[in-house]
Amino acid sequence: MDLTHINEQGRARMVDVSEKQETLREAVACGNVYMKKETLERIKEGTIKKGDVLSVAQVAGIMGSKRTSDIIPMCHPIMISGCDIKFSLNFDENRVEITATVKNTGQTGVEMEAMAAVTIAGLTIYDMCKAIDREMIVSEVMLMKKSGGKSGIFERK
C-alpha cells in the first residue's frame, strides 16, 4: 500500500496535486456542542455576556475554513469560493448542532476546510459560554458529504 503523504525517505510530504484536474468540489460537515439547558436558553435569548454567540461562531467558522492549511500540516492552501455555517438549537438533547458547507473549484477537496469550520465554530461557542458552563462538550465532528474530484461522491449513511 502506497502512502500518499510519505516520501521515499519515509518522511512526511505534501501531496503534489499539480496534475489533477480542477473540478467543482463541495463538502458538508457537522458537529455538536453539548451544554446545560440553561446555557442553551441563554444563547437563544442572547444574554451571554460576550455577545451574540452564534453570530461570532459563524464568522469564526468561516475564518477557520479559510485558514485550515495554517493549522493542518499537509493541507494545501486553497481558494474557497463559498462557506456557509448553519446552527440548530436542539433543546431535546441540549446541544447546538453545527453544519458547514464549503465549496471551491480546484485540484484538491474541501473536506478538511468544512470540518475545520465546524470545529472552530464549536470552540468559539465554548469560549463564549465557558464562564457559565465549563462542562460543554464539542464532539461528533464528521464529514457528511463530499463531491468532486477523482474519488467522486461520498455520502454518510
N, C-alpha and C positions, 0 to 999 in steps of 0.2 A: 504494500500500500504506500503510495507516494503521499507525503505530507506537503501540502502546498506552501506552508509558511516556514519551511525548514530548508536551508541551503545545503550545498554539497558538504560543507564542514559541520553540519548538524546544528547550525545556529539559526536563530530567528531571522526571517526576512519578510519584507512586504511583497506580496504577490504582484507580478508585472501584469497589468491589465491593458497594456498598450495595443495588443492585437484584438481585443474584444470589440464587438460591435456596440455602438451606442443604441440603447433601447429605452423606451419609457418604462420606468420602474416605480413601483409603489409598494409600501409596506405599512401594515397596520399592527400595532402592538397595544397591549392593555396591561393594567396592573391595578392594585388596590392599596388604599391606606385605611387600615382598621383603627378605630378610635372609640373613646367613650361616647355614649349617646349625647351627653351634654356638649361635647366638643363639636359634634356634627351639627347640633342645633345652633351653636354659636356661629359656625361657618355659614349656615343658611341665613341666619339673622343679620350677618355682617357685623358682629360685635366682638371680633377678635382684635385686640389692641394694635397689632401690627398692620391692620388694614384688610382690604378685600383679598382674602386668601386665594380664591380661585382665579382672580384676575392676575395676581402676581405669579401664581403657579403656571398659568397659561404662558406668560411671557418667558418665564424661566425655562419651561419645557421646550419652547421654540428655540431659545438661545442654546440650550443643551444639545438639541438636534444639530444645530449648525456648528457646534464645537466638538462633536464626537471624536474626530480624529486627533484632537488635542489630548484626550484622556484614554483612548483605547489605542495602544501602540501600533497595531498593524492595520488600522482603518485608514483608508485613503481619504484625503481631504477632498470633498466633493461639493459641487454646486447644487444646493437644494432648491427646487423650483416651487415647492409648497410644503407647508407643515400646518396641521390643524390639530388641536387638542380639545377633547370634549370631556366633561365631568358629569357624573351622575351621583346624586346623593342617595344612598341606599340605607334607609332607616331600619329595615328589617334585619340587616346584618351589620349595622353601624360602621359603614365604610363609605369612602369616596372612591368611585370607580373611574379610572382614567383610561381614555382611549386616544392614541396618537396615530395620525395618518401622515406619512411623509412621501413626497414624490420628487423624482428628478428624471432627466434624460441623461444617461451616462453609460459608462463602461463597467460600473460596479453597483451593487444593490444598496438599498437604504434601510435594511433591517436593523442594523446597529443604531442608526440615527433615530428610528422610531422607538426602539427600546430605551435609548438614552433619554429621549423626550419624556417618556412615561416615568422613568426613574427620577429624573431631575424635577419634574413636576411633583412627584410624590415626596421627595426630600424637601422641597420648598413648602409643601403643606405641613410636613413635620416641623420644619424650622419655625414657621409662623404660629404654630399652635403648641409648641413644646412647653411654653410657660404654664399652660393649664392641663397638659396631658402628655407626660413623658412615656406613657405605655403604648403609644401609637406603633403600629407595625406597617412598614412599607413592604409589600410582598406580591408574589404571583405575577411578576413582570414576565410577559411572554409574547412571542410573535404569534399573531393570529392569522395573518395572510400576507403573502408577498406575490408580486407578479413582475414579469420582465426578465430579461437575461436568458442565458442558455438553459438554465435549470427550470424555467417556466414558472408555473403557478404552484404555490403551496397554500393550503388552507387547513387550519387546525380543525379537527372534527370534534 
